Amino acid sequence: MSVMKLPGSALLALCLWLGACANLAVNGGETLADTDCASQEAIPWQPVAPSVWVWLPAAEVEVAQGNAGHVAPTAVVVDGGQALVVDPGPSHRHGLRVRESLRCQFGARVTWVVNTHAHAENVLANSAFADLQSTGQLRIGASQATRDGMTRRCPDCLASLTRRVGELAMENTRIVLPDATLETGMVLRVGQRELTVWAVEQGHTEGDLVLWDALHGVLFAGGLVYGHRIPELAQGQVDAWLAALDRLALLPVRELIGATWSRGGGGRPPPAIGSTRGYLGALRSGVLRAMDQGAMAQDTSAVPLPGYSDWAGYVERHGFNVLRAWRELEPVWMEQDAASPARSPGSVQQPRR
């Protein structure tokens, strides 16, 4: 079964809060009356849809000591005293806050943690759930490509993130790999809720996962959809990412949680899909144009995108994205040039969809 074949809410905040209060009543004997809950720092969860909540970063910015690496949303699905966590966050401390908040604020125990892709700010909080994983009380799921990517890169990513945010913020953080391989068509159940898995090869990374809640039109898009931050192309491919975004845009999405939270409606996809596609399409066209004009790959200034210069990470990542896109698109440009010998300098074909 493919997620793209599934058929397609207004938020009812009162119902959400009532549902949360009901869940607080009991969870295997644990309630908010537990004395240790009084000392927990509450998380400002925002209701997205029935049983779906998100913890957003304070701003769309780059990783820094001041944000302790929290630059991507952490989302949860809570139903029937169970919880599924999507992208638990950058550190052991962050993950513990999520875990204890679910117990204390929702009366839920975590049964699933899903890593949508292998980036440090999304997956290093796995360590906060390692004891539950080791005793079989929860599964940590990801694509095989994400597990492989974590195995290769997470040692360096952990060291890099620690340098940027400080040892205190990363205290006790260690690499904990997924133990469940998720593939397209699989269904994850949380209480009575069902989420369908769709795997994307070579989009934002070498292996991204999307979770689709068809009943409520909620899409968990991981790193495939950004807000006003420059997308990271380090392990991705421009054309595959654009193709994935086109498929996402066909879904009847009402609420999208990726690297940002974006709302659709009225038959229109969430605007963050279009803005992410806009940057990647402009990057693709700009690189091909620079090739037409005889620029060299290392001249990243030949592909300026002033319309995106106010996005977070433009200075840090755009030049690198140009280099990555250049490497991918050079064979495409050469094929186009061979097929169109009369093509005039500076002409650019439209981005392939």
PyMOL commands that set and color helices and strands:
alter all, ss='L'
color gray80, all
select helices_A, chain A and resi 3-5+13-24+35-39+65-67+92-106+120-134+144-165+222-224+238-248+271-292+300-302+306-308+314-339
alter helices_A, ss='H'
color red, helices_A
select strands_A, chain A and resi 46-49+52-55+74-79+82-86+109-114+139-142+180-181+187-190+193-201+207-213+218-220+255-257+261-263
alter strands_A, ss='S'
color yellow, strands_A
deselect
rebuild
show_as cartoon
